[in-house]
Amino acid sequence: MHLTILLFTVLLALGISPELLAAVTAETAGSGSDVQTPPATQLDGLLPLMIVMTSIVTAWCMNYAAPKTRAIGTALASVGCLAVAVWFFFFVTGSGILENPKPNQTPMDSAKPALLWVQGSAALAAGLLLLVTALRQGRSTRELTLGAANESQRYGRVSRIFHWTMAALFIVIVPMGVFASIIPEDAAFRRIYYTIHETLGVLVLVLAAGRILWNRRSRRPALDTALKPMERKMAHGAHVALYGLMLALPVTGFVMTTYVGAPTLFFAWELPPLWGPGNGLVWGLLHKYILPYILYIVWGSHILGALKHRYIDGHENAFRRMVS
Ligand code: HEM
C-alpha cells in the first residue's frame, strides 16, 4: 500500500495524470490489445531459440580453458552487440517508427526514441570494444584453469556461464521491450518482438532462480580487497540491486501481462494467463517506468565501475574474477 502511494506521488510529480496512468495497463502487452497480432508461426519460436543458444555458447566459450576458444567467445559477444546495433541503425531507424510511434500512454514515452538511440549506440560501442579485446585475446597462450565451484577470490565456471548468458539476454531484452512498446498496433512484425522479449524474460527468471540456488551451494567470492571502503559499499549495493532486478523485472512483466488478460508468449507457445484480467496498474508502472530506469542506472554503474577498476585504478585482476 505504501509502495502504491509512493509510486503515484512520484508519477504525479512527473506530470503524469491519472487518466494517462489508467491507460498504461489497458493498452499494454502484445496480444492483449484490441488489434490482434497474427497467430504464432514456427519462426516465432526459432528466433528466441537461436538467441538463447547463441548466448549460452558465447558464455561457455568465453570461459573455456583454451585461449583461442575464449577469443572466439569474446568475438561472438562482439557479434551479438553489433547485431543489436545493426538492427537499430538499419531496421529501427529505417522503419519510420521512431518518428511515428504508437500514441504515447504517458509523457515519459516521448523519451523512448532517444532511449533507443542511446541503447543502439551503447551496443555499437560495446561491440567494437569486444572486437578489439577478441583480437588481443587471440594472441594469448594462457590456459584458464578453472573448476565449476566459486573460489575465494574468483568466480567458478558455473557462475560465469550464468553471468554472461544473462548479460547477453539483457542486451537483447531491453531494446526489444522498448521498441515493442512503440510499434503501431497494426504492424505485422509486432508479435515477434513481444515473443522474443517475453520468452527471454521468462528464461531470465529461471536463470536468476538457478543462480541464487547455485550461490547457496557455492559461496560467492568476497569483494576485491583492492576496492576502497566506499567502492566496496557501492559494488555490494549494485550486486544486491542487480539480483533484485533480475527477479523483479520478469515477475512484474508477467503479472502486468496477466492482468491485461493476455497470454505470455514463450517460444511458439502461448502460456495462458494464470488469473483473470484486473487492475495491473502498479505492475505496469513498475515494469515500464520505474524498474527499467533503475536498471539503466545500476547496470551503467556496474559496467563503468568495473571499467574504472581495471583501466583507471590499474587492477589487472578486476576482470579475471569473472572472465578469462
Ligand atoms: C529480465 C526480464 C525483463 C526485462 C529486463 C524487461 C524490460 C522491459 C523494458 C525495458 C520494457 C520497455 C518499457 C517501456 O519503455 O515501456 C519492457 C516492456 C514490456 N515487457 Fe518486459 N522485461 C522483462 C521481462 C518481461 C516478461 C517476463 C514479460 C511478460 C511475460 C514482459 C512483458 C513486457 C511487455 C508486454 C512490455 C511492453 C509493454 C507495452 O507494450 O507498452 N517483460 N520490458
Residues whose N, C-alpha, C, O or C-beta is under 5 A from the ligand:
A	BS01	HEM	E27 T28 A29 G30 I173 V174 G177 V178 A180 S181 H197 E198 G201 V202 V204 L249 P250 G253 F254 T257 T264 H287 K288 P292
